[in-house]
């Protein structure tokens, strides 16, 4: 988390409100450490996500993107109930799943921003995220296709080509 804060400070000038939010975040973090408060992961992430979102209102491809919780404990419980209504997840498991989802989203958005930067754009587009998902995670999202990955149909081999290939194979066998 401190690394993301340092990246924000290096990324560019912050306005007064953003600096105040950054100071507030640091104060909260130091309080949590000194008092050894047992905040839940969701509470901390909600505060950090809100502050980071305010800090990075204008997303630049050289910055990490703030993670707003797309997934929460209630949604995880609903997903588990869809699979098996009798299953209950331990609180630690829910927090671990939230952390994994957070890391996954951060990884994808950061890589997407790097792709946008590589194309010399200041706008993150769907194709940037799709490319990362397809190449690094082997994931394809239905309804979205990458033009780069569309397979080109090979033309059928002509009879002359087949004869040449047969002759080459015979020669190699000898």
ROBA-234302 format. One record per atom (N, C-alpha, C, CB): x, y, z; atom name; residue number from 1. Coordinates in steps of 0.2 Angstrom, whole numbers. Glycine has a CB too. Layout:
BEGIN
      u      v      w  site  pos
      X      Y      Z    CA  NUM
...
END
This chain:
BEGIN
      u      v      w  site  pos
      4     -6      0     N    1
      0      0      0    CA    1
      4      6      0     C    1
     -5      0      6    CB    1
     10      6      4     N    2
     14     12      4    CA    2
     17     13     -3     C    2
     20     11      9    CB    2
     19      8     -6     N    3
     21      8    -13    CA    3
     17     12    -18     C    3
     23      1    -16    CB    3
     10     11    -17     N    4
      5     14    -21    CA    4
      5     22    -19     C    4
     -2     11    -21    CB    4
      6     23    -13     N    5
      6     30    -11    CA    5
     12     34    -14     C    5
      5     31     -3    CB    5
     17     30    -13     N    6
     24     34    -16    CA    6
     23     35    -24     C    6
     30     29    -14    CB    6
     20     30    -27     N    7
     19     31    -34    CA    7
     14     37    -36     C    7
     16     24    -37    CB    7
      9     38    -32     N    8
      5     43    -33    CA    8
      9     50    -32     C    8
     -1     43    -28    CB    8
     13     50    -27     N    9
     17     56    -25    CA    9
     21     58    -31     C    9
     20     56    -19    CB    9
     25     53    -34     N   10
     29     54    -39    CA   10
     26     55    -46     C   10
     34     47    -40    CB   10
     20     53    -47     N   11
     16     53    -53    CA   11
     15     60    -55     C   11
     10     49    -53    CB   11
     14     65    -51     N   12
     12     71    -53    CA   12
     10     76    -47     C   12
      7     72    -58    CB   12
      8     82    -48     N   13
      6     86    -43    CA   13
     -1     85    -41     C   13
      7     94    -45    CB   13
     -2     85    -34     N   14
     -8     84    -31    CA   14
    -12     90    -29     C   14
     -8     79    -25    CB   14
    -18     91    -30     N   15
    -22     97    -28    CA   15
    -22     97    -20     C   15
    -28     98    -31    CB   15
    -25    102    -18     N   16
    -25    103    -10    CA   16
    -30     97     -7     C   16
    -28    110     -8    CB   16
    -35     96    -10     N   17
    -40     90     -8    CA   17
    -37     84     -8     C   17
    -46     90    -12    CB   17
    -33     82    -13     N   18
    -29     76    -14    CA   18
    -24     75     -9     C   18
    -26     75    -21    CB   18
    -20     81     -7     N   19
    -15     80     -2    CA   19
    -18     79      5     C   19
    -11     87     -2    CB   19
    -24     82      6     N   20
    -28     81     12    CA   20
    -30     74     13     C   20
    -34     86     13    CB   20
    -33     71      8     N   21
    -35     64      8    CA   21
    -29     60      9     C   21
    -38     62      1    CB   21
    -23     61      6     N   22
    -17     57      7    CA   22
    -15     58     14     C   22
    -12     60      2    CB   22
    -15     64     17     N   23
    -13     64     24    CA   23
    -18     61     29     C   23
    -13     72     26    CB   23
    -24     61     27     N   24
    -29     57     31    CA   24
    -28     50     31     C   24
    -36     59     29    CB   24
    -26     47     25     N   25
    -25     40     24    CA   25
    -19     38     28     C   25
    -24     39     17    CB   25
    -13     42     28     N   26
     -7     41     32    CA   26
     -9     41     39     C   26
     -2     46     30    CB   26
    -13     46     42     N   27
    -15     46     49    CA   27
    -19     40     51     C   27
    -19     52     50    CB   27
    -23     37     47     N   28
    -27     31     48    CA   28
    -23     25     48     C   28
    -33     30     43    CB   28
    -18     25     44     N   29
    -13     19     44    CA   29
     -9     19     50     C   29
     -9     19     37    CB   29
     -6     25     52     N   30
     -2     25     58    CA   30
     -6     24     64     C   30
      1     32     59    CB   30
    -13     26     65     N   31
    -17     24     70    CA   31
    -18     17     71     C   31
    -24     28     70    CB   31
    -19     14     65     N   32
    -21      7     65    CA   32
    -15      3     67     C   32
    -23      4     58    CB   32
     -9      5     65     N   33
     -3      2     67    CA   33
     -1      3     75     C   33
      3      4     63    CB   33
     -2      9     77     N   34
      0     10     84    CA   34
     -5      7     89     C   34
      0     18     86    CB   34
    -11      7     87     N   35
    -17      5     92    CA   35
    -18     -3     91     C   35
    -23      8     91    CB   35
    -14     -5     85     N   36
    -15    -12     83    CA   36
    -23    -14     83     C   36
    -12    -17     88    CB   36
    -26     -9     80     N   37
    -33    -10     79    CA   37
    -35    -16     75     C   37
    -37     -4     76    CB   37
    -40    -20     76     N   38
    -42    -26     72    CA   38
    -47    -24     67     C   38
    -44    -32     76    CB   38
    -46    -20     62     N   39
    -50    -18     57    CA   39
    -51    -24     52     C   39
    -48    -12     53    CB   39
    -57    -25     50     N   40
    -57    -30     45    CA   40
    -54    -28     38     C   40
    -65    -32     44    CB   40
    -52    -33     34     N   41
    -49    -31     28    CA   41
    -54    -27     24     C   41
    -47    -37     24    CB   41
    -60    -28     24     N   42
    -65    -24     20    CA   42
    -65    -17     22     C   42
    -72    -27     20    CB   42
    -65    -16     29     N   43
    -65     -9     31    CA   43
    -59     -5     29     C   43
    -66     -9     39    CB   43
    -53     -8     29     N   44
    -47     -4     27    CA   44
    -47     -3     20     C   44
    -41     -9     29    CB   44
    -49     -8     16     N   45
    -49     -8      9    CA   45
    -54     -3      6     C   45
    -51    -14      6    CB   45
    -60     -2     10     N   46
    -65      3      8    CA   46
    -62     10      9     C   46
    -71      2     12    CB   46
    -59     11     14     N   47
    -56     18     16    CA   47
    -50     19     11     C   47
    -53     18     23    CB   47
    -46     14     10     N   48
    -40     15      5    CA   48
    -43     16     -2     C   48
    -35      9      5    CB   48
    -48     12     -4     N   49
    -51     13    -11    CA   49
    -54     19    -12     C   49
    -56      7    -12    CB   49
    -57     22     -7     N   50
    -61     29     -8    CA   50
    -55     34     -8     C   50
    -65     30     -2    CB   50
    -50     34     -4     N   51
    -45     39     -4    CA   51
    -41     39    -11     C   51
    -40     38      2    CB   51
    -39     33    -13     N   52
    -36     32    -19    CA   52
    -40     34    -25     C   52
    -33     24    -20    CB   52
    -46     33    -25     N   53
    -50     35    -30    CA   53
    -51     42    -31     C   53
    -58     32    -29    CB   53
    -51     46    -25     N   54
    -51     53    -25    CA   54
    -44     56    -27     C   54
    -53     56    -18    CB   54
    -39     52    -26     N   55
    -32     54    -28    CA   55
    -31     54    -35     C   55
    -27     51    -24    CB   55
    -34     49    -38     N   56
    -33     48    -45    CA   56
    -39     49    -49     C   56
    -30     41    -46    CB   56
    -42     54    -48     N   57
    -48     56    -52    CA   57
    -46     55    -60     C   57
    -51     62    -50    CB   57
    -41     58    -62     N   58
    -39     58    -69    CA   58
    -33     52    -69     C   58
    -36     65    -71    CB   58
    -35     46    -72     N   59
    -31     41    -72    CA   59
    -26     42    -78     C   59
    -35     34    -74    CB   59
    -19     41    -76     N   60
    -14     41    -80    CA   60
    -11     34    -81     C   60
     -8     46    -78    CB   60
     -9     32    -87     N   61
     -6     26    -88    CA   61
      0     24    -84     C   61
     -5     24    -95    CB   61
      3     29    -81     N   62
      9     27    -78    CA   62
      8     26    -70     C   62
     14     33    -78    CB   62
      1     27    -68     N   63
     -1     26    -61    CA   63
     -4     19    -60     C   63
     -5     32    -59    CB   63
     -4     17    -54     N   64
     -9     11    -53    CA   64
    -16     14    -52     C   64
     -6      7    -47    CB   64
    -20     10    -54     N   65
    -27     12    -54    CA   65
    -30     10    -47     C   65
    -31      8    -59    CB   65
    -34     14    -44     N   66
    -37     13    -37    CA   66
    -42      7    -38     C   66
    -41     19    -34    CB   66
    -42      3    -33     N   67
    -46     -3    -33    CA   67
    -52     -2    -29     C   67
    -43     -9    -30    CB   67
    -58     -1    -32     N   68
    -64     -1    -28    CA   68
    -67     -8    -28     C   68
    -69      4    -32    CB   68
    -70     -9    -22     N   69
    -72    -16    -21    CA   69
    -78    -18    -26     C   69
    -74    -17    -14    CB   69
    -76    -22    -31     N   70
    -81    -25    -35    CA   70
    -85    -31    -32     C   70
    -78    -27    -42    CB   70
    -81    -34    -28     N   71
    -83    -40    -24    CA   71
    -83    -39    -17     C   71
    -79    -46    -26    CB   71
    -89    -40    -13     N   72
    -89    -40     -6    CA   72
    -91    -46     -3     C   72
    -93    -34     -4    CB   72
    -91    -46      4     N   73
    -92    -53      7    CA   73
    -99    -55      5     C   73
    -92    -52     15    CB   73
   -104    -51      5     N   74
   -111    -53      3    CA   74
   -111    -56     -4     C   74
   -116    -47      4    CB   74
   -108    -53     -8     N   75
   -108    -56    -15    CA   75
   -104    -63    -15     C   75
   -104    -51    -20    CB   75
    -99    -64    -11     N   76
    -96    -70    -11    CA   76
   -100    -75     -8     C   76
    -89    -70     -7    CB   76
   -104    -74     -3     N   77
   -109    -78      0    CA   77
   -114    -80     -4     C   77
   -112    -75      7    CB   77
   -117    -75     -8     N   78
   -122    -77    -13    CA   78
   -119    -82    -19     C   78
   -124    -70    -17    CB   78
   -113    -81    -21     N   79
   -110    -85    -26    CA   79
   -110    -92    -23     C   79
   -103    -83    -28    CB   79
   -108    -93    -17     N   80
   -107    -99    -13    CA   80
   -114   -103    -13     C   80
   -104    -99     -7    CB   80
   -119    -99    -11     N   81
   -126   -101    -10    CA   81
   -128   -104    -17     C   81
   -130    -96     -7    CB   81
   -126   -101    -22     N   82
   -129   -103    -29    CA   82
   -126   -110    -30     C   82
   -126    -98    -35    CB   82
   -120   -111    -28     N   83
   -117   -118    -29    CA   83
   -120   -123    -24     C   83
   -109   -117    -29    CB   83
   -119   -121    -18     N   84
   -122   -126    -13    CA   84
   -125   -122     -7     C   84
   -116   -130    -10    CB   84
   -132   -122     -7     N   85
   -135   -118     -2    CA   85
   -133   -120      6     C   85
   -143   -119     -2    CB   85
   -130   -126      7     N   86
   -129   -128     14    CA   86
   -121   -126     16     C   86
   -130   -135     14    CB   86
   -117   -123     11     N   87
   -110   -122     13    CA   87
   -110   -115     16     C   87
   -106   -122      6    CB   87
   -106   -115     21     N   88
   -104   -108     24    CA   88
    -96   -107     24     C   88
   -106   -108     32    CB   88
    -94   -101     22     N   89
    -87   -100     22    CA   89
    -85    -97     28     C   89
    -86    -95     16    CB   89
    -79    -99     30     N   90
    -76    -96     36    CA   90
    -74    -88     34     C   90
    -69    -99     38    CB   90
    -74    -84     39     N   91
    -73    -77     38    CA   91
    -66    -76     35     C   91
    -73    -73     45    CB   91
    -61    -80     37     N   92
    -54    -79     35    CA   92
    -54    -81     27     C   92
    -49    -84     39    CB   92
    -58    -86     25     N   93
    -58    -88     18    CA   93
    -61    -82     14     C   93
    -62    -94     17    CB   93
    -66    -79     17     N   94
    -70    -74     13    CA   94
    -64    -68     12     C   94
    -76    -71     17    CB   94
    -61    -66     18     N   95
    -56    -61     17    CA   95
    -50    -63     12     C   95
    -53    -60     24    CB   95
    -48    -69     12     N   96
    -43    -71      7    CA   96
    -46    -71      0     C   96
    -41    -79      9    CB   96
    -52    -73     -1     N   97
    -55    -72     -8    CA   97
    -55    -65    -10     C   97
    -62    -75     -8    CB   97
    -57    -60     -5     N   98
    -57    -53     -7    CA   98
    -50    -51     -8     C   98
    -60    -49     -1    CB   98
    -45    -53     -5     N   99
    -38    -51     -6    CA   99
    -36    -53    -13     C   99
    -34    -53     -1    CB   99
    -38    -59    -15     N  100
    -36    -62    -21    CA  100
    -39    -58    -27     C  100
    -38    -70    -22    CB  100
    -46    -57    -26     N  101
    -49    -53    -31    CA  101
    -46    -46    -31     C  101
    -57    -52    -29    CB  101
    -44    -43    -26     N  102
    -41    -36    -26    CA  102
    -35    -36    -30     C  102
    -40    -34    -19    CB  102
    -31    -42    -28     N  103
    -24    -42    -32    CA  103
    -25    -43    -39     C  103
    -20    -48    -29    CB  103
    -30    -48    -41     N  104
    -31    -49    -48    CA  104
    -34    -43    -52     C  104
    -37    -54    -49    CB  104
    -38    -39    -49     N  105
    -41    -33    -52    CA  105
    -35    -28    -53     C  105
    -46    -30    -48    CB  105
    -31    -27    -48     N  106
    -25    -22    -48    CA  106
    -20    -24    -53     C  106
    -22    -22    -41    CB  106
    -19    -31    -54     N  107
    -14    -33    -59    CA  107
    -17    -32    -66     C  107
    -13    -41    -58    CB  107
    -23    -33    -67     N  108
    -26    -32    -74    CA  108
    -26    -25    -76     C  108
    -33    -35    -74    CB  108
    -28    -21    -71     N  109
    -29    -14    -73    CA  109
    -22    -11    -74     C  109
    -33    -10    -67    CB  109
    -17    -12    -69     N  110
    -11    -10    -70    CA  110
     -8    -12    -77     C  110
     -6    -12    -64    CB  110
     -8    -18    -79     N  111
     -6    -21    -85    CA  111
    -10    -17    -91     C  111
     -7    -28    -86    CB  111
    -16    -16    -90     N  112
    -20    -13    -95    CA  112
    -17     -5    -96     C  112
    -27    -12    -94    CB  112
    -16     -2    -90     N  113
    -13      5    -91    CA  113
     -6      5    -94     C  113
    -13      8    -84    CB  113
     -2      0    -93     N  114
      4     -1    -96    CA  114
      3     -2   -104     C  114
      8     -7    -93    CB  114
     -2     -6   -106     N  115
     -3     -7   -113    CA  115
     -5      0   -116     C  115
     -9    -12   -114    CB  115
     -9      4   -112     N  116
    -12     10   -115    CA  116
     -6     15   -116     C  116
    -17     13   -111    CB  116
     -1     15   -111     N  117
      5     19   -111    CA  117
      9     17   -117     C  117
      9     19   -105    CB  117
     10     10   -118     N  118
     14      8   -124    CA  118
     11     10   -130     C  118
     14      0   -124    CB  118
      4     11   -131     N  119
      1     13   -137    CA  119
      1     21   -137     C  119
     -5     11   -138    CB  119
      4     24   -132     N  120
      5     31   -132    CA  120
     -2     35   -131     C  120
      8     34   -138    CB  120
     -6     32   -127     N  121
    -13     34   -126    CA  121
    -14     36   -118     C  121
    -18     29   -128    CB  121
    -18     40   -117     N  122
    -19     42   -110    CA  122
    -26     39   -108     C  122
    -19     50   -108    CB  122
    -29     35   -112     N  123
    -35     32   -110    CA  123
    -35     24   -110     C  123
    -41     34   -116    CB  123
    -37     22   -105     N  124
    -37     14   -104    CA  124
    -43     12   -108     C  124
    -38     12    -97    CB  124
    -42      7   -113     N  125
    -48      5   -117    CA  125
    -49     -3   -116     C  125
    -46      6   -125    CB  125
    -54     -5   -118     N  126
    -56    -12   -117    CA  126
    -51    -17   -120     C  126
    -63    -14   -120    CB  126
    -48    -15   -126     N  127
    -44    -19   -129    CA  127
    -37    -20   -125     C  127
    -42    -16   -136    CB  127
    -35    -15   -121     N  128
    -29    -15   -117    CA  128
    -30    -21   -112     C  128
    -28     -9   -114    CB  128
    -36    -21   -109     N  129
    -37    -26   -103    CA  129
    -38    -33   -107     C  129
    -44    -24    -99    CB  129
    -42    -33   -112     N  130
    -43    -39   -116    CA  130
    -36    -43   -118     C  130
    -47    -38   -122    CB  130
    -32    -39   -120     N  131
    -25    -41   -122    CA  131
    -22    -45   -117     C  131
    -21    -36   -126    CB  131
    -22    -41   -111     N  132
    -18    -44   -105    CA  132
    -22    -50   -103     C  132
    -18    -39    -99    CB  132
    -28    -50   -102     N  133
    -32    -56   -100    CA  133
    -31    -62   -105     C  133
    -40    -55   -100    CB  133
    -31    -61   -111     N  134
    -30    -66   -116    CA  134
    -23    -69   -116     C  134
    -32    -64   -123    CB  134
    -18    -65   -116     N  135
    -11    -67   -116    CA  135
     -8    -70   -110     C  135
     -7    -61   -119    CB  135
    -10    -67   -104     N  136
     -7    -69    -98    CA  136
    -11    -73    -94     C  136
     -5    -63    -94    CB  136
    -18    -73    -94     N  137
    -22    -77    -90    CA  137
    -26    -82    -94     C  137
    -27    -72    -86    CB  137
    -25    -82   -101     N  138
    -29    -87   -105    CA  138
    -36    -86   -104     C  138
    -26    -94   -104    CB  138
    -39    -80   -104     N  139
    -46    -79   -102    CA  139
    -49    -75   -108     C  139
    -47    -75    -96    CB  139
    -55    -77   -111     N  140
    -58    -74   -116    CA  140
    -65    -72   -113     C  140
    -59    -78   -122    CB  140
    -67    -65   -114     N  141
    -73    -63   -111    CA  141
    -78    -63   -117     C  141
    -72    -56   -108    CB  141
    -84    -67   -116     N  142
    -89    -67   -121    CA  142
    -92    -60   -122     C  142
    -95    -72   -118    CB  142
    -93    -59   -129     N  143
    -96    -53   -131    CA  143
    -90    -48   -133     C  143
   -100    -50   -125    CB  143
    -84    -49   -131     N  144
    -79    -45   -132    CA  144
    -73    -49   -136     C  144
    -75    -41   -126    CB  144
    -71    -47   -142     N  145
    -66    -51   -145    CA  145
    -61    -46   -147     C  145
    -69    -54   -152    CB  145
    -55    -49   -147     N  146
    -49    -45   -149    CA  146
    -48    -46   -157     C  146
    -43    -47   -145    CB  146
    -47    -41   -161     N  147
    -46    -42   -168    CA  147
    -40    -45   -169     C  147
    -46    -35   -171    CB  147
    -35    -44   -165     N  148
    -28    -47   -166    CA  148
    -28    -55   -165     C  148
    -23    -44   -161    CB  148
    -33    -58   -162     N  149
    -33    -65   -160    CA  149
    -38    -68   -165     C  149
    -35    -66   -153    CB  149
    -41    -65   -169     N  150
    -46    -68   -174    CA  150
    -42    -72   -179     C  150
    -50    -63   -178    CB  150
    -44    -79   -179     N  151
    -40    -83   -183    CA  151
    -42    -82   -191     C  151
    -41    -91   -181    CB  151
    -36    -82   -195     N  152
    -37    -81   -202    CA  152
    -38    -88   -205     C  152
    -31    -77   -205    CB  152
    -43    -89   -209     N  153
    -43    -95   -212    CA  153
    -38    -96   -218     C  153
    -51    -96   -215    CB  153
    -35   -102   -217     N  154
    -30   -104   -222    CA  154
    -33   -106   -229     C  154
    -25   -109   -219    CB  154
    -30   -104   -234     N  155
    -33   -106   -240    CA  155
    -31   -113   -241     C  155
    -30   -102   -246    CB  155
    -36   -117   -245     N  156
    -35   -124   -246    CA  156
    -29   -125   -250     C  156
    -41   -127   -249    CB  156
    -25   -130   -249     N  157
    -20   -132   -253    CA  157
    -22   -134   -260     C  157
    -15   -137   -249    CB  157
    -18   -132   -265     N  158
    -20   -134   -272    CA  158
    -17   -141   -273     C  158
    -17   -129   -277    CB  158
    -19   -144   -279     N  159
    -17   -150   -280    CA  159
    -10   -150   -282     C  159
    -21   -153   -286    CB  159
     -7   -145   -285     N  160
      0   -145   -287    CA  160
      4   -144   -281     C  160
      1   -138   -291    CB  160
      2   -141   -276     N  161
      6   -140   -269    CA  161
      6   -147   -266     C  161
      2   -135   -265    CB  161
      0   -151   -266     N  162
      0   -157   -263    CA  162
      5   -162   -266     C  162
     -7   -160   -263    CB  162
      6   -162   -273     N  163
     10   -166   -276    CA  163
     17   -164   -275     C  163
      9   -165   -284    CB  163
     19   -158   -274     N  164
     26   -156   -272    CA  164
     28   -158   -265     C  164
     26   -148   -273    CB  164
     23   -157   -261     N  165
     24   -160   -254    CA  165
     25   -167   -253     C  165
     18   -158   -249    CB  165
     21   -171   -257     N  166
     22   -178   -257    CA  166
     29   -180   -260     C  166
     17   -182   -262    CB  166
     31   -177   -265     N  167
     38   -178   -268    CA  167
     43   -176   -263     C  167
     39   -174   -274    CB  167
     43   -171   -259     N  168
     48   -169   -254    CA  168
     48   -174   -249     C  168
     46   -162   -251    CB  168
     42   -176   -246     N  169
     42   -182   -241    CA  169
     45   -188   -243     C  169
     35   -183   -239    CB  169
     44   -190   -250     N  170
     47   -196   -252    CA  170
     55   -195   -252     C  170
     44   -198   -259    CB  170
     57   -189   -254     N  171
     64   -188   -255    CA  171
     67   -188   -248     C  171
     65   -181   -258    CB  171
     64   -186   -243     N  172
     67   -186   -236    CA  172
     67   -192   -233     C  172
     62   -181   -232    CB  172
     62   -197   -235     N  173
     62   -204   -232    CA  173
     68   -208   -234     C  173
     56   -207   -234    CB  173
     71   -206   -240     N  174
     76   -210   -243    CA  174
     83   -209   -240     C  174
     77   -209   -251    CB  174
END
